[in-house]
């Protein structure tokens, strides 16, 4: 059989090479089992129709978070499986043999230069659009060494379809062991991503700058190969929890995850896949409308969480005397890689600022300064300070000139121009920000813990210890309380009777 071990004497050097590359990805056993499951014993190859069916995405219906879905989207997704096979797997008369099966898998899931990631996805999008008879202004030109050049342009509706194609691949890879075949596809609201692409192109940028989209295709191919080994013992679960009324919606979570290439990317998306829907309550550390506004309420929920945290601030800016229709609502966020600390100076090792809504934009660290986060809560009993440090939370800039500053009451947020900040990259945090500081009313604040179960367990253990110490301090020794000689009332009575009496403290 084509999947036999390369230790045999009649194995070609070509087979040894592709098997060696597969072994470097740790997928040899998976590929051998999948090939033996799909192969036709007579031709010793996988029939083309079987492989196309393996990679197919056929959904009965869709559920959209906000935007109206284009009518052609389902047709595009129906042709995605055949397009993957045509682009990455070379077939002969009998189908796809073992060598080409492994080589095609490596083209989809193997490492490739950063410059080729976006081109690969655009090639797939263009080929699928041709099969679905969708008019796209994209031209794929083959050059030397198997590289391709993409020419043309994309309309905003094409950008939306491209992003949703990537999301559909990721959604399918995460829900295949939860939903039955051809179940509902949930589509998040990705309008900030689309607007980001349009704005970037208008400013001379590339627009589609999220390299983690490559992970969507990789996850789909891996899950499809793995699925070929599984019996359909799947169960139905409603996707209602995929979309919720929280500030961090599914679309916003995906947009942020696309900018992160670490385990945090997976952690931020966990609550929005049906198999992990229970994780939503665990990851939401603080919500101002639920836990109460103010730094004290905030601190009681985030204290001792020693993992990455994502904080989102929804605000509205505009003249209070103006008509309410002229006010602007926007959402900004910050990702820090350590917990909050009660300090009167900036601290941190890394972080990222985000303009999230209505236009998505990332401000990564600049490398010039390390004023990533400031969180100061006045402790009780502190001595008088002539120049007290401001109470609140801030990101970037310097004390008194913070890039983003939230006051201690969580009533207002101040956003300044990036010229005051050398910690984060420049960029507007909401449309038409301007050069002057903007003070806005806070509508909602959310904090999401992205450190996994270990960080959450550590925080819970800390809170249990604090609750135990508090309970012990509140206990009253009834024997002492009932003794008149040791009571504070007797001491006050004696002092009033003879205030000049010299008293000696018992040691």
HELIX and SHEET records of a PDB file:
HELIX    1   1 UNK A   13  UNK A   24  1                                  12    
HELIX    2   2 UNK A   28  UNK A   38  1                                  11    
HELIX    3   3 UNK A   48  UNK A   54  1                                   7    
HELIX    4   4 UNK A   73  UNK A   78  1                                   6    
HELIX    5   5 UNK A   80  UNK A   88  1                                   9    
HELIX    6   6 UNK A   98  UNK A  109  1                                  12    
HELIX    7   7 UNK A  114  UNK A  131  1                                  18    
HELIX    8   8 UNK A  144  UNK A  146  5                                   3    
HELIX    9   9 UNK A  156  UNK A  175  1                                  20    
HELIX   10  10 UNK A  191  UNK A  202  1                                  12    
HELIX   11  11 UNK A  211  UNK A  213  5                                   3    
HELIX   12  12 UNK A  214  UNK A  227  1                                  14    
HELIX   13  13 UNK A  240  UNK A  242  5                                   3    
HELIX   14  14 UNK A  250  UNK A  257  1                                   8    
HELIX   15  15 UNK A  263  UNK A  269  1                                   7    
HELIX   16  16 UNK A  270  UNK A  272  5                                   3    
HELIX   17  17 UNK A  274  UNK A  276  5                                   3    
HELIX   18  18 UNK A  279  UNK A  283  1                                   5    
HELIX   19  19 UNK A  288  UNK A  291  1                                   4    
HELIX   20  20 UNK A  295  UNK A  302  1                                   8    
HELIX   21  21 UNK A  324  UNK A  326  5                                   3    
HELIX   22  22 UNK A  418  UNK A  420  5                                   3    
HELIX   23  23 UNK A  452  UNK A  474  1                                  23    
HELIX   24  24 UNK A  478  UNK A  482  1                                   5    
HELIX   25  25 UNK A  488  UNK A  497  1                                  10    
SHEET    1   A 2 UNK A  39  UNK A  40  0                                        
SHEET    2   A 2 UNK A  45  UNK A  46 -1                                        
SHEET    1   B 2 UNK A  62  UNK A  64  0                                        
SHEET    2   B 2 UNK A 185  UNK A 187  1                                        
SHEET    1   C 2 UNK A 138  UNK A 142  0                                        
SHEET    2   C 2 UNK A 148  UNK A 152 -1                                        
SHEET    1   D 6 UNK A 284  UNK A 287  0                                        
SHEET    2   D 6 UNK A 438  UNK A 449 -1                                        
SHEET    3   D 6 UNK A 309  UNK A 317 -1                                        
SHEET    4   D 6 UNK A 328  UNK A 336 -1                                        
SHEET    5   D 6 UNK A 351  UNK A 357 -1                                        
SHEET    6   D 6 UNK A 361  UNK A 363 -1                                        
SHEET    1   E 6 UNK A 284  UNK A 287  0                                        
SHEET    2   E 6 UNK A 438  UNK A 449 -1                                        
SHEET    3   E 6 UNK A 412  UNK A 415 -1                                        
SHEET    4   E 6 UNK A 401  UNK A 407 -1                                        
SHEET    5   E 6 UNK A 392  UNK A 398 -1                                        
SHEET    6   E 6 UNK A 374  UNK A 376 -1                                        
END                                                                             
